[in-house]
Amino acid sequence: MNDKITPAHGAGGKLSQKLMRDVIMPAFDNEILRELHDGARLDGGLVFTTDSYVAKPIFFAGGDIGKLAINGTVNDLAVSGAVAKYISVGLILEEGFEIDTLKEILDSMSKAAREAGVKIVTGDTKVVGHGQCDGIFINTAGIGKMIEGADISVRNVKPSMKILINGTIGDHATAIIAGRHGLVLPDSVKSDCAPLNDLVKSMLEAEPKIAMMRDPTRGGLAATLNEIAQGADVGIMLDESKLPIRNEVKGVCQLLGFDVLELANEGKVLTFVPPGSVPRVLSAMRKHKLGRQAAVIGEVVRAPRGKVALRTVIGTTRAVDMPVGVIVPRIC
């Protein structure tokens, strides 16, 4: 590992994984943290999560840093099998930040919390000098209650399971890229930032034995699926022809040389289910407004263990590695 932190350490790829494994885990290691899921399961059926948001720009097509912070925390609880109840908000504000802009962000957070059915119950505010923070950084932490019967864990992922996703990929990162670089894209291309709790609840009601769920944010599907393949000691095979991707997002990727599998999402859930459960879960997803484009995009295989591959539209197979470096910094 480099002896200094780089932007790539926060990008959700190989360096992020190495930082966690070699530096953070040895300092804090315990049986709860060792699960390395989006939320920590605590006594009494409680789930706890925390995240920080440093998005640039702070306003983008489909959302803003405040909406992102609330929904990101709600979603981390949802994919852990929990219903979000309470959220804390920590604000780091830069000297000179406009009060009207802060009000707009707080209004957005309040609206997102009401939509998700959670209460913002505590928080903190700090101000740093001009140039010491990029306008506003937000930390949120959330507490949720486990849905009865849910057991979402990487240890449940087994060969022959199918992998589902609730809609198009790469939308959030594309919206951020467009906002940052002044790209003019159709109105249909905007961040997918949305609360997944109601969708996940309907999925678990349809099939309580869903094995695993994750929201593929930083590092996209590539990072998330590699983490799951390694954690479960299985292989994963994706089918390129089944991946739901907007043509406009494909065009941006071709223009800028991005791999859509490495682009961040903020309203998507990857779901692992036994083959016999697919019809029930897929039906529940497609009945929900956030799952109308749900699709089966791959399956769990026995080998090569710990690896992810893609079956291309021309019939070849290519490796899908954990992202290296930083594709789009400050994405969430």
N, C-alpha and C positions, 0 to 999 in steps of 0.2 A: 504494500500500500504506500502511496505517496505520503510524505510526512506533513502535508498540508491539505486542508479541505479544499476541494474544487467544486464548481457547479455540478459536475457529474455525480458527486456523492449524494445529491438531493434529487436525482432524476429518475429514481426507481429502477435502475439497471444494475449491471454487475458491480459497480463501485458502491452503490447504495447497499446491496446485499453483503458485500465484503465489509463495509463499515459496521453494519449491524452484527455480523458474525464475529468479527475480529476485535471490535472495540466496544460496542454498546452492550452486547449480550454478556461478555465476561464480567462487566461491571455490575449488571443488574440481574443476572441469571436467577430464575426461580421457575417453579413448575407452571405457574399461570402464564408468565411471559413466554415461556418456551413454546407454547402453542402457536405463537406468531400469527394469530388471526387478526382481523380488523377490529375486534372487540374482545376484551378480557372477560371471561366468565367468572363471576364472583359467587360467594355464598348467598343463599336465598333466592337463586334464580335471577340475579342481577347481572347486567352486562355493562361494562364501562369502556369508553373510548375517548381519544383525544386527537386533535389534528391542528395544524397551523396552515394559514393561507397567505401567500405572498404573490398573488396573481398580478401580471402586468400585461395589458392594461387592466385597471380595476373595473372598468365598464367594457362590456363586449356584447356582441350579438347574442341575445338569449339570456343574458344575466349580468352579474357583477360579483365582486369579491364577497359581498355580504350574503347574497343568495347561495353562492358557492359554499360558504362556510357552514351555513345551517344545513343545507342538503347533504353536504359531504359527511357531516357527523351523523345525521339521521340514517344515511345509507350504510355507513360502517356498522351501525347497530343492526340495521335490517338484515344485512348479509350474514350477520352473526346469529340470526334467528331470534332477534329481540325487537320488541316494540319500543321505540324511543319515547321517553317520558319527559326528561329534564335536560336542559343544556346550559352551560356556562359560556360567557363570552369575555375574552380578554382582548383589549384593543391596544396596539402600539401605534401611536400617532406621531407624525413628524411635525415639528415646529413649522408654522405657516400653512398647514393643511386647512382648506376651506371648511368652515362650519356647515355651510349649506350642502357641501358634498358629503360630509359625515352624516348629516340628517338623511340624505337620500339613501345612503348605504344602510343606515339603521332602519329606515322604513322598509327597505327591501328585506332585511333580516326578519323584521317583525311579520311581514306578509308571508315569508317562507315558513316561519315557525307555525303560524296559524294554519297554513295549508297542510303542514305535516302533522299537526295535532300535538305539538310539543310546547313546553313552557320554558322561556329563558328566565332562570331563577337566580343567577348570581353572576358576578363578573369582576373585571378590573380594568383600569385605564392607566396607561403610562404615556408620557410625552418625552420624546428624544429630540436632540438638536437638529437644526436644518442640515440635510445631507446625510443624516445617520439612519434614515429609514425612508423607504420609497413611498411616502405619502401615508400609507396605512398597511399594517399587518394585523391579521386577526387569528387568535387562537380560540378554538371551541372544544369543549369536552361534553360528553353526553352520557346519561345513564338510561338504560332501558330494562325492560322485563322480558325474560325469555318466553317465547311462545310455547305453550304446553306441547310436549311431544317432539319438539324440534331438537335435532342433534346435528349441527353443522360443524364439520371438522374435516381437515385434510386426511385424517386417518381413515375416513369412510370411503375414500375414492378407490375404486377397484376396476380392473380390466373389464371391458364390455360396456361400461357406463357411457351414456351419451352426454354430449355437452351442448347446452342451449344458451342462447342469448336473446334478449328481448327487443333488439332493434339495431339500427345502423351504427357502425363504429367510426371513430375518428372525428365526429362532429365537433366536440368541445375544443380539441387542439386546433382544428381548422379555423374555428371562430376566433380563437386567441391569436393565431398566426395572422389572420386577415386584419384584425384590429391593430395589431402591433406594427404591421408593415404597410397598412393602407391599401390592402387588396380589396377590390370591389367584387363581391360574390352575390349570388341571388339571395333573396330574403329567406329561402328555404334552408340555407346553410347557417345554422346558429348552434350555440352550445346546447347540448342535451341535458344540462343541469336540471335535475328534478328529484323530488323525494321518492324513493323506491319502497317505502315502508308498506303502503297499501297494496302495491303489486306483490311484494314478497309474502305478505300475510295471505293473500288469495292463493298464491302458489302453494304455501304450506298447508292451507286448508284443503286444497285439492290432493296434496300428496305430502303427508307429514314426514315421510322417510326420504326427503331430499337429502342427498349425501353431503353436498358442499355448495357454497355460494361465495362469490367474491365480486366486488365491483372493480373493473379494470381501469384504474385511474392513471397515475404516473407510470410510464413505461408501457401502457396499453395492454392488449391481449398478450403480447410477447412476454412481458415481464411477469404478469400474473400467472399465465399458464406454465411458465418455466418454474415459478415458485411452487405451484401445486404439484407438478410432475416430480420435482425433487423431494418435496415434503412427503408425497405418497409413495415414492419409489416406483413410479409407473411411467409409461410412455404416453404421449398424447399425439393424435393425428387429426389435423384440421383439414377440411375440404374447402378449397378456395372457391369453388362454384357455389357454395352455400353461404358464404359470408355476406351479410347485408351491408352494402357500402353505397353511399350516394355517388352518382357520377361526378358531381362537382368536387367531392372530397378526393376521388380518384384523380381528377385533373390536377388538383393542388399538389398531391403526392408526386405525380409524374413531373410537374413543373419544377418542384423544389427538391426532388430526389428523396422524399420521405417514404418509409415503409408504413403503411396504414396500420399494420399490426402493432406498431410501437407508439401510436398516437393515443393521448389520454382521452378518456371518456368520463362523464360525470353523471350519467343517468342510465348506466347499463349494468346488468347483473349476469355474470356467468354462472350457470347452474349445472351441476352434475347429478344425473339420475339414472337408475337402472333402466334398461330398455323397455320393460313393461310399464314404467311410469311415464314415459314420454307423452302419450296421448293426453293424459290427465293434466300434466303440467303445462304442456303446450296450449291446450284449450284454455286453461286459466289465464295464461299470459296474454293470449290473443283477445280475450274478452276485456282486458284492461286497456285504458288509453295509452299507457306506456309500454304495451307489449304487442301492439297490433302487427308489428313486423317480426315477431319472434320466429326463430329458426333453429333447427338442429345444425350445428356447424362442425361437429367432430365427434370423436370417441376416444375413450381411454383404451390403450393397448398395453400388452405386457412388456414390450421392448421396442427400442432401447430405453432402459429405465432412466428416469430423470431427464428425458429429452422431449422436445416438441418438434413436430415436423408438419409440413403443409403439402397436401396433394394438390398440385396445380391444375388449372383448367386444361392443360395440354397433356396431362397424364404423368408428368414427372413428379418427383418428390424433392423438396428442399428443406433444409434445417431452419427452424425458427429459434434463433438464439436469444438469450437474455441481452437486452440492449446494452451497448457499450457507449460511454460518453453521454453527452447531453444533446438531445435533438432539439427540443424547445424548452429553454429554461423558464422558470417562474410561471408554470402552467396552472398551478392550483395552490 
